Amino acid sequence: MGLYLARRLLAMLGVVWAMSVLIFGIIHILPGNVAYAILGEYATPQAVAILEDRLGLHDPLPLQYWHWFSALLHGDLGRSLVMDRPAGPLIFEALGHSAILAGSSFLLVAVFGILLGVHAATHRGTAVDRALTLMQLGFIAIPDFFWAILLILIFAAWLHWLPATGYAPLDGGDLLAWLSHLVLPVFVLSIGLIAHVSRLTRSSMLEALESRYVLAARAKGLPARLVLGRHALPNALLPTITILAIDAGLLIGGVVVVETVFAYPGLGRLLIFAIDHHDLPLLQAGMMVVTTIYALANLIADLGYALLDPRIRVGAHA
């Protein structure tokens, strides 16, 4: 297991480095000029040249990349050009807010997605299974912004039960206000992913229930709960773990729409701000944080695979 972990960790570091090159390259081919974005469109060419020189924009791209990446290795995420503040505290403050949304949503997705998928598989062909399948297709097809607008109209505008936008800091001591600002964003983030995970779990669970080892376990007279929990479910969860790992990264980096609709101060809104204001250091650092989260999520998924299926660990030594 140690050797398998080392190999996967090295592979993850390689992916993160490759993505850093890609992110740096894409950022530097974006249209627009950073100096003009900071000084304004009516800045003089002399002032623009001085600022470009101070920012190192006249250096060759490989040298600019090396300065940026070596600073990342030392924990320096750069400095926001627009806000004139270190990018690290800005990103991690926004990441903390997004992590609250993502963590709550991930818990709902993992629990209800797996439970609904297993229930549908064990009740295959029944009215409950057909109803769940219909709802899954509907929830997957409808985009997040539709649910967000619909829920704001119902629970904020009409019923006045929940706030429509914003964020209430927990350090203010008002736990109820903090929770009330999370309900709608968390539900919108979760509903489509729950449908996706439950549908995948149902499919893999049906395949596991029809496998030979499950039929052999039933032939031995083992109780149905034991067959389901010890033999069928661990193997059925293998593809589900992969999807959950992808969803974990998606929930952190892909909440732009939800955070924008609900005016939630998370990482997604911060990246949109950086794009709008051409704040390259902030944008690069934010994208690297998202990339690292994706890579870590996939590493955790690989380890979960290895724990559930010993053949993967054995194959790693072959």
N, C-alpha and C positions, 0 to 999 in steps of 0.2 A: 504493500500500500504506500510506503514511503517513496519508493522509486516511481510509482505511478503519479503520486502527488508532485514530485520534483519535475517530471516530464511535462505535466499539465501546466505547472507554474511557469516553466521556461517558455512553453508555447504561448501562454497568456501575455508574458512580458514582450515576446516577439510581436504579437498582434498589436499591443499598445504602442510599441515603437513604430510599427508600420503605419498605424493610424495617425500618429503624431506627424509623420512626414506628409501624409495625405491631407490632414487638416491644415498644416502650414502652407502647403501648396495651393489648396483651394482658397484659403483666406486671402492669399496674396495675388490671386487673379480676379478677385471681386472688383467690379467697377467702382470708381470713385477714388478720391485722394484723401488720406487720413488727415494730412495737414490742413486742407481746405475744410474738412468736416469739423476740425477743432477751432480754427481761426475764423471760419465763415467764408462764404463764397466771394466776398469783396476784399479778402486779404491780399496784400501786395505780394508779388513774386519773391521779393527779398525775404519777407517774413516767412513765407512758405518754405523757402530754401533753408533758412536757419532752423526752422522746426524739424524739417525732414532730416537735416544733419544731426540734430540733437537726438532724434528718435532712431538713428542708425539706418534710415531708409535708403541711404546711398550705398550701403555696404552690399556686396554680392549676396544673393539669396542663401547659398550654403553657409556663409558666415552668420547671417541673420538667424538661420535655423539653429546653428550651433549655440549661439548666445541664448536663444530662447529655450532650447531643450536642456542645456546645462543648468540654466536657472531653475527649470522645473525639477531636475534631479536634486537640487538643493532646497526644494520646497518653496521657491519663489514663483508664484503664478503671474507675476507681472503687475502692472498698474493700470487702472482704468484711465484712459486718456480724457474722457469726457467728464467724469466725476473727480478726477485727480485724487484717487484713493487706491490703496492696494486692492488688487482684484481678489485675493484669497478670502479676506473677511466678507466681501460682498457675496462671493459665490457660496461660501459655506453657510452664511446666514440664510440665503435663499434656498440652498440645498436642504437645510434643516426644516424649513417650512414645507418643501416638496416631499421630504422624507415622511413627514406626518401623514400627508395625503397618501403617498405611495404605500407606506407600511399598513395603514388602515385598510386600504383597498386590497392590498396583496393578501392580507389575512382573510378578508371576505371572499376573495377569488379562490384561494386555496381550499378553504373549508367548504363553502357552498358549491364550488365547481366540482370538487371530487365527490361530495355527498350526493349531489343531484345526478352526476354521471353514473355513479354506482347504482343508485336507486332506479334510474331509467334502464340500465342494463339488466338488473335482476328482475325487472318487471317488463321485459321486452314484449311488445305487441299489445300491451294493455292501453286503456284510455289515458292513464297517467303518462305513459311513455310517449304516446302521440301528442299529448298536450305539451309536454316538456320539449319535444322536438320542434313543435310549431313555435313556441316561445323563443327557443334558442335561435332559430333562423331569423325571427323578427328582430331580436335584440342585436344580433350580429350585423344585420343589414342596415339598421338605423344608426346614423352617425352620432357621435357624442354631443355635438353642438345642438342637435335637435332635442335630445333629452334634457340638456342644460336649460335651454330656453323654455321648454315645456314645464319643467319642475319649478323654475323661477316664477312663471306665470301662476302655477297652481298654489305652491306653498308660500311664496313671498308676496306676490301681488294680490291674489284673491283671498287666501286663508290667513295671511300674515302670521304664519307659524314660525317661519325661519327667515333669516336675513338673506337678501339676494346676492350680495357681494361682500368682499372685504375679508378681514382676518382679525381676530381678537387675541392678543398675546396672553399666554397662560400666566405670565408673571404678574398680571393685574389681579389675580386671585379669583376671577370670575370664571369658574370652570364651565358653567352652563353656557355662557356666551362663547367660550372657546369651542365647545362641542357643537353648538348650533351653527357656527360658521363652517364646520367640516361636513355636516350631514349631506348636503346637496352635492358638493364636489366629489366626495367619496363615493356616493351612490352612482353618479354619472360615470366616474372612472371604472367602477366595478361591474356595472351591469352587462356591458358587452363582453368583457373578459370572462365573467362567470359563465356566460352562454358558450363561449369558445372552449373553455377548459372542460365544462361538463359534457359538451358534445364529443370532444376528443377522448375523455375518460370513458364515456359510454362505449365508443367504438373499440378502444383497446381492452376494455373490460369484457365485452362480448367475445373478442378473440381469445382472451385468456380463459374464459369459462368453457370454450369449446376445445381447448387444448388437451393433449393426451394426459399430461400430468394432473390436470384437474379431474378428468374422467377417472384416472386411476385412484385418486384420493377419494372420490365418491364411491368407487367400487369397493374400497376398503371399509366403507361404512362410517367414515369420519363425519362429524356433525357439519351441517351446512355452514354455520358461522365460521368454523375452523377452516373449512375448505376455502371460503371466501376471503377470510382475513390473512391466512398464512400462505396460501398457494396462489390464488388468483390475483388479489389486490397488489402485492409487491411487484409482480411482473407487469400488471396493467398500468402501474404508475410510472414506468420508465419513460414513455413518451410524454406523459403529463408533466414530469419534472422538467423536461426540456422546455416545454411551453411556459411553465411557471417561471423559469429562469429568464426567458426572453421577456415575459411580461414584467418581471421585476425591473429590468433595465428600461423597458418601455414606460413604466409608470413614473420613473424618475425623469427620463429625458423626453418623454412624449406627452407631457401634460400641458403643452402650450395652449391648446384650444380651451381646455377646462379652466386653466389659470387665467386666461384672457377673459373668458365669459364671466367668471366669478370675481374678477379683479383680485386674484389671490397672489400674494407676493412670493412666488416660488421661482425655481430655477428657469422654468420655461419662459416666464415673463421677463426675467433678467436677460436671457439670450435674445429675445425679441427686441429689448431695449438696445442691446449691443449692436444688433443688425441695423436697426433704424438709425443709430447715431454713428455707424461705422467705427465702433470702438473695438479695434482688432485685438488688442491684448486681452480684453475682457471676454470677447467672443472665443478666441483660441483657448483660453484657460477653461471656460465653461464647457466647451466641446470636449476637451481632454478629460475633464471630470466625468462627463457623461460616458465617454468611451471606456474609461477605467471601470465605471460601475457595470457597464455591459459585460466587460471582460471578467470581472469578479463574479457576476451572476452566472456566467457560463462555466466558470471554474467550479463554483458550488454545485452546479447541475452535474458536471462530470464526476465530482466526488459522490454525489447522491446516487448516480448510476452505479459507481463502483461498489458502494455499500449495499445496494439492493441486488446487484447481479455480480457475483464473484467471478464470473467468466471474463468480465472486462479487466479485472486485476490480473488474471492469469494471462490474458491476451497481451497485456502490457509488457510482460516478461518474455514473451515469445520472440 
